[in-house]
Amino acid sequence: MKYGIVLTYTVTERWLALSREQRNAMRAAHLEPVFAAYADRVTARFFDAEAFTGRVSDFAVLETEDLGAYYFLVEALRDTPVISEGYLTFADIFLGVEDGFQAYEQALSHGSEARCSWMRSD
């Protein structure tokens, strides 16, 4: 199954106080390597939102078939100075299953004993 994740976040005043050159250097040194390390399992697109909402400044749209890889990506991001030193804070995270209803209907067609493999803990 493919999962879609909308990861909303806000860059803080501390980030905005940096020059654009400093921001680009931090992005290249700390964020890009994390996304590159998971690029074979998690795709990411980035959007600016501050001109359209006051709740968050940006959001990312991630897609994966491996929730573990997504989780590890987020943990790796949290270990970077961009997060740990307060330049960026996460806000709401929305997760969905692409065409999940179809998988559910397929499971139903296999009888009431069908289990969803993506929900197993074993």
C-alpha positions as CSV (number, residue, x, y, z in Angstrom):
1,M,0.0,0.0,0.0
2,K,1.1,3.5,-0.7
3,Y,0.9,6.1,2.1
4,G,0.6,9.8,1.6
5,I,1.8,12.1,4.4
6,V,1.4,15.9,4.7
7,L,4.0,17.1,7.1
8,T,3.3,20.7,8.1
9,Y,6.0,22.8,9.8
10,T,7.0,26.3,10.6
11,V,10.4,27.9,10.3
12,T,11.1,30.1,13.3
13,E,12.3,33.6,13.6
14,R,15.7,32.2,14.4
15,W,15.8,30.6,10.9
16,L,14.5,33.8,9.2
17,A,17.3,35.8,11.0
18,L,19.9,33.9,9.1
19,S,21.0,35.2,5.7
20,R,19.8,33.3,2.7
21,E,23.3,32.0,2.2
22,Q,23.4,30.6,5.7
23,R,19.9,29.0,5.3
24,N,21.0,27.4,2.0
25,A,24.2,26.1,3.7
26,M,22.2,24.6,6.6
27,R,19.7,23.0,4.2
28,A,22.5,21.5,2.1
29,A,24.5,20.3,5.2
30,H,21.7,18.9,7.3
31,L,18.4,18.4,5.5
32,E,19.3,17.3,2.0
33,P,21.5,14.4,3.2
34,V,18.6,13.0,5.3
35,F,16.1,13.1,2.4
36,A,18.8,11.7,0.1
37,A,19.4,8.8,2.5
38,Y,15.7,7.8,2.3
39,A,15.0,8.8,-1.3
40,D,14.7,5.2,-2.5
41,R,11.8,4.6,0.0
42,V,10.3,8.0,0.6
43,T,9.6,10.7,-2.0
44,A,9.3,14.3,-0.9
45,R,8.0,17.5,-2.4
46,F,8.1,20.9,-0.6
47,F,5.7,23.8,-0.6
48,D,5.7,27.3,0.8
49,A,2.5,28.2,2.6
50,E,3.1,31.4,4.6
51,A,1.5,33.6,2.0
52,F,-1.7,31.6,2.3
53,T,-2.1,30.7,6.0
54,G,-0.9,31.9,9.4
55,R,-0.8,28.4,10.9
56,V,2.3,27.0,9.3
57,S,5.0,28.4,7.0
58,D,5.5,25.3,4.9
59,F,4.5,21.7,4.2
60,A,6.0,18.6,2.6
61,V,4.1,16.0,0.8
62,L,5.7,12.6,1.3
63,E,4.9,9.3,-0.3
64,T,6.1,5.8,0.8
65,E,5.2,2.2,0.9
66,D,7.4,1.8,4.0
67,L,6.1,3.5,7.1
68,G,9.3,2.4,9.0
69,A,11.4,4.4,6.5
70,Y,9.2,7.4,6.9
71,Y,9.5,7.1,10.7
72,F,13.3,6.8,10.6
73,L,13.4,9.8,8.2
74,V,11.5,12.0,10.7
75,E,13.8,10.8,13.6
76,A,16.9,11.6,11.5
77,L,15.5,15.1,10.8
78,R,14.9,15.6,14.5
79,D,18.6,14.8,15.1
80,T,19.7,17.6,12.9
81,P,20.5,21.1,14.2
82,V,17.7,22.5,12.1
83,I,15.2,20.9,14.4
84,S,17.2,20.3,17.6
85,E,18.4,24.0,17.8
86,G,14.9,25.4,17.1
87,Y,15.1,26.6,13.5
88,L,12.1,24.6,12.5
89,T,9.2,23.1,14.4
90,F,6.8,20.4,13.2
91,A,3.0,21.1,13.3
92,D,0.2,18.8,12.1
93,I,0.9,15.6,10.3
94,F,-1.7,14.0,8.1
95,L,-1.5,10.4,6.9
96,G,-3.6,8.6,4.4
97,V,-3.7,5.4,2.4
98,E,-3.9,5.7,-1.3
99,D,-7.1,4.0,-2.5
100,G,-7.4,2.3,0.8
101,F,-11.1,1.5,0.2
102,Q,-10.0,-0.7,-2.7
103,A,-7.8,-2.8,-0.4
104,Y,-10.6,-3.0,2.1
105,E,-13.0,-4.2,-0.5
106,Q,-10.5,-6.8,-1.7
107,A,-10.1,-8.0,1.9
108,L,-13.9,-8.3,2.3
109,S,-14.0,-10.4,-0.9
110,H,-11.7,-12.9,0.8
111,G,-14.1,-13.4,3.7
112,S,-14.4,-12.2,7.3
113,E,-11.2,-13.9,8.4
114,A,-9.1,-11.7,6.1
115,R,-6.5,-9.5,7.9
116,C,-4.8,-6.5,6.5
117,S,-1.1,-7.3,6.2
118,W,-0.1,-3.7,6.6
119,M,-1.8,-3.6,10.1
120,R,0.0,-6.7,11.4
121,S,2.3,-6.3,14.3
122,D,4.0,-9.7,13.9
